[in-house]
């Protein structure tokens, strides 16, 4: 996805101006009853998405029914090592803040690896038509936000690994730029350039990314790896899953992988906004996966909320989406895609 050109913003403004004029013209042609109906319909949609009024009870009942029969996720112990793979800064908090805290409190070691520094989200750069240097500055800001967020959760500096590969380019690296360097259309970079990354100067190729990630995995030797599911709707999340599955398959560590979904389809998760007493329910895109749930202690929920708010550059744009993950449960699946598996097989694996 290319940075938004200025002419696109001009076209958007023209369309909005014309559309608003047309909407006003149609509005004045409606009679009073039709206007009231339109207003009520708009309020109902808003209340449903945000869990207001009677819809709050609907969402609470639905989330409870969808999640209550999910078996528990086995906790980690002091001999374990948890590695969390985050395509972008903020995914580590949305998907795994509770699991990170459970592992740390049990005495396990935890490490988070960010594959990108989030330098492709042009709307977060603070201007309507950001320049490449603006998006590079955004990457540094998002890396600092990730440091702050994970410090709230209890991680130290050595527990954080930034790889620095291109945001919204990971799938290209996996599919078409495994050997040939990829140039980010957002930053105009073709190699890792941010200070604090694992290997500055590494080319934007799938081979380099895979080499870095395999090196981290071998050095840390995790007993559990938490990665996005390939069913996640975001291409960077899909690519992270593919890289993780290929590397862990090569190391014969496939059974150590657990999967999460952030971009789950159908406005997932509903309702939007902060609802910390609700459980997280399985995403529509992963409805048939064998999910496991972790119940979060009150203190973990509070720290997850604080860590989510530490990602300020994202919160001001997609805050209601991010806060919707601050709930009393987190989910993980031992399988990347739905298959027929006997429950006793999973129990034997300690999941």
N, C-alpha and C positions, 0 to 999 in steps of 0.2 A: 504494500500500500504506500503510495507516494505522499509526501507532505502536501497539504492542501494548497493549491496555487491561489493567487489573489483573485483571478477571474472567477474561481469557483465561489469564493465568498461574495463577490459582486452578484453573481447569478442567484445565490441563496437569498440575498437581500431583496433582489427584484421579485423573486418568487414569493417571498414572505409579504412584500408590500402588495403585490397583486392579489395573493390569497387572502390577506386580511381585508382588502377592499371588497372582494367578492363575498367573503363571509359576512361582513357588515351589511352588504346589499341584501343577501338572503335573509339575514336576521330581521331586518326591518319589514320584509315581506311576510314574516310569520305572524299568526295571530297570537294572542296572549297565552292560550292553552299550549300551543306548540312551543312557545318560548319557555314556559315552565317545564314542559316535558324535556326539552333539550338540557336545561339547567340541572334537572333531577338526574338525567342520564349521566351527565358529566360528573356530578357529585358521587353517583353510585360507582362509577369506574374508579374515581380517585379513592373512595372509601375502601373498595375491594382491594386495590393494589397496596394500599398503606395499612390495611387491617384496622379500619375505624368502624365504630358503631357495631351493628350486628355482625359485620364481617369479621371482627376480631374474634368472636366466638366460633365462627365458621372455620377460620384458619387454625385456631387452637385445637379444635376437634379433629380437623383433617390431619394436621401435623402429628397429633398424638396417635391417631389410628395408623398412619403410615410408618411410624417409627417404634411403636410400643413393642412389637414382636421381634425387633431386630436383636440378635444376640450381642453380648458385650464384646468389645475389642479387648484382647488380652493386653494387660499392661506390661511395661518393660521393667527390668530389674537392674541392679547395680552392675551386672556383668554385660549389659547390653550397650549398643551404640546406635543411635538413631540419626539417619541422614535424611534431611528434607530437601527435595529438589523443587525450587521455585522458578518458574519461567520469568517472573517479574517481581520487583520489590512490591510487596503487599500480599502476594499469594501465600507466603509462609505463615502469615498471621491468619488470613481468612480460613485456610484449610487445616492448620496444624498448631495453632497457639496452645490449645488444650493438651494435645499430645506431647508437645515440647515440654510443657510444665510438668506433666505426669512423669515423663522420663527423667527430668532433672531432679524432681523430688524423690524419685526412687534411687537416685545415685548413678543413673546412666549418663553416658556422654552424648552430647547432641551437637550436630553441625548442620548449618544451613548453606546450601549452594544456590546462588542466583545465576541463571544462565544468561540473562540480559540485565541491563541496568535501566530498562524502561524508557529508552530514548526515542521511541516511536509514537508516543501519545501526544500529538501536536496540540490538542486542546488544552493540555496541562502546562504548556510552555508559557502561558500568560499573555499571549498576543494572538490575534486572529490569523496571521500568516507567518508562523515562526520560521526563522532562518536556521540553517544547520547548526550554527553556534548556539542558538537558543536551546535547541534540543540536546546538545552536548551538556549545557549547563543544567538542563532538567535531569539528565542522567546522574550528575554529581549530587544534585539535591535529593533524588530518590534513593541513592546509595546511602546518604546520610540519614534519611528517614528510616531506612531498613536497619541501620545500626542502632538508632534510637529505639525502634520497635522491639528488636530482639534483645536489647539490653533490659528493657522492661520485663521481658519474659525470663531473663536470667542468664543470657548467653554472654560470653566473653569475646574479645576481639579475635582470638584464635579459632573461635567457633563459626566464624563468618567467612565465606569464600565467594568472591565475585568473579565470574568468568568474563563478563563484559561483551558478549556477542550481541548481534543486532536485534533489537526489539522488532517484532513483526517480520523477522527474516529467518527464524529458526527452521521453518518447514522448507524454505528454499535451500538452506544449508544441508538438510537431510536428503532432499530429493534431487536437486539440480546443481548445487554448488558444493558437492562433497570434496572435490579436488580444486576447482577453479574458484578464486576469491570472489566473494559477493560484495557489492558496494551498496551500503544502506542508502535508500532514497531519502531518508530523513536527515541523517547526519553527514552524508557524503564520505563516511569512513569505510575503509575496507580491511581494517585490522583493529584489534583491541587497543584502545587509546586512553582509557580512564585510569588515573592513579588509584592504587588500592586493589586493582584486579590481579588475578593470579599470574597471568603471563602477558604483560603489555607487549604489543607488537605481533601477537599471534594473528594469523590471517583469518579473515571471516570465511572459513571453510568448515564443512562438516567434519573433515578429518581432524582438523585442529581442535574443534570443540570436543570431539570424541576422545582425543588424546588427553585433553585436560581433565575431562570428567572421569575417564578411566583411572587417571593418576590419582585423583582425589579419592575415588572409591577404594583403590588398592591400599592407599596410605591409611585411610581411616578404618577400613574393614568393617563396615556397619553390619549389625545383625538385623536391622530393619531399615528399609529405604522407602520413603513416602514420596510418591511421584504422581503427577496428573494422570488421569485416565485418558487413553486414546479416544474415548467417547466425548471428551470435553469439546465444546464448540469452537474454542479459540485455537487457531493454527499453531501458535507457539506452545500451547499446552499439549497439543497432539504430538508435535515434534519432540518435546521433552520426554513424553512417554516412549516414543520410538527409540530415542537415543538410550534411555534407561533400560528398556527391555533388551535391546541388542547388546549393550555392554554387560549387563548382569547375566544374560544368557551365555555370553562368552566366558564369564568368570564362573559359571555354573552356580549362580546365586539367585536364580529366578524366584525361589521360594521366599526370599527376603523382601520381595516387593509388595507394597500395599499402594492402593490408588485412591485418589480423591478427585472430585469434580467441583470446579468453581463456576464455569460457564455452562449451566445445565439445561438451558432451554426453557421456553414458556415463562419468562420473567422470574426464573428461579433465583433465589428462594423468595416465596411470598409468605407473609406480607413484607413489603419493603420497610426499611427503617429498623430501629432498635427494639427488639422483642426478646430480651434475655431469658425469659421464663419459658419460651417455646422451645421444643426440640427441633433439630435440623432433620428434615425428611429427605429421602432419596431423590436425587435430581431426575426429572423426566427422561433425560438422555441416558441415564444409567439405571432405569427403573428395575431391570431384571438382574442387576448385579447382586451378589451375596454380601450386602453391606453389614458391617459391624459398627457398633456405636460406643463412644466413650462418653460417660457422664462427667461433666465438668463441675468441679467444686466452685463455690461462690467466689472464692479468691481468684481462681483461674479465670472465671468470667470477667471479673473486674480488671484483671491485668490484660486479658484479651481485648477488652474495650479500649483501655489506655493505649495498647500497642496499635490497634486499628487507627485510633485518632492520631498517632504519630506519623502516619502516612498522609500528611496534610495536603500535599499537592494533588492527591487523588480524591481525598475526602470532599473537597470543595466541588468536585464535578460529579462523582458517583457515590456520594456519602450514603445515600439510602440503600444502595446495593451492597456496599461494604458492611454497613452496620447490621444488615440482615443476617450476616454469618455469626454474629455474636449471640450465641444461643447456649442452651444448657447441655447440648450434645455436639459431638463432631463425628463424622462418618469416614470410614475407610473400607475399601473392598480388597480382598485377596486376589481377585481376578480382574483382568483388564477389560474383558468382554464377557457377555453372558454365555455360559455353557452349563450343561447338566452335571452337577457335582453333588455327591452325597454329603449331607451334613457331617457324618461321622469322619469323612476324609479330612475335612477342614479342622475338626476338633483334634484329630491326631497330630495336625501340624501346629497345634497350640495357638490357633487364631480365634 
